[in-house]
Amino acid sequence: MTSFLLLAQMGHNAQLGWLSRKLLGVTLTSAEWVLWVLVVLSVLSIALMLERAVYFATHRLPNSEELAVRLARGELEAVRTAAGKHKGMEAAVLREALASVEQGADTVEQVIASTVARERPQYERYLSFLGTLGNNAPFIGLFGTVLGIIKAFNDLGNMGAKGASMQQTVMSGISEALVATAVGLAVAIPAVVAFNVFNRQLKTLTSRTNALGHALVGSLRAQRGPSAPRAVASGEAR
């Protein structure tokens, strides 16, 4: 601790440049404002997690596997009725694809791709915020820790403490500064977990939507298939 005191006193007595003095004056502010920023970000991230959880839970088809089987069997009216009372990407794809069945399988494929591209951003909303917060909250906390340590050593150099008083000053200042790092990690970890969970759910939902689309297109092409040979045969007969 004696070496820390000497370094602090040397830095205090050394002649500082204009820019160094200005930057030191800025960094000597309390790191508590960093903690408030992290608290606000934490509250906001929890609110967004809850909002996304409710959205994902209410915008999905609970029986999409059964509907895919019905589509493969050609039970289009039953599927249209089942999808009409639900919200979300899967239901929207089924409704719009079934509405364009008369235009052919190729048109249905384009309608499915267009609907997925339109609906997907609704599920991705706020996920970029959670990902950004998870990646950067530890750095915000580290910034607060650095500010706290700078202030602790500056106070130590100014008061010229010795022995137990010096040790208490340094340790209390550093322990308070490390709180910012701990809070930053506490904010980042749930945000990263939520970001990964929601992204995984979105991939699963997109896969289920594509499965429904493939089942419908396959059913349409199977129904149209036998008509082509008959048309060729009739043309040859003429």
Secondary structure, DSSP 8 states (H G I E B T S, - for coil): -HHHHHHHHHHHHS---HHHHHHHHHHTS-THHHHHHHHHHHHHHHHHHHHHHHHHHHSS-TTHHHHHHHHHHT-HHHHHHHHTT--SHHHHHHHHHHHTGGG-HHHHHHHHHHHHHHHHHHHHTTHHHHHHHHHHHHHHHHHHHHHHHHHHHHHHHHHT--HHHHHHHHHHHHHHHHHHHHHHHHHHHHHHHHHHHHHHHHHHHHHHHHHHHHHHHHHHHHHHTTHHHHHHHHHHH-
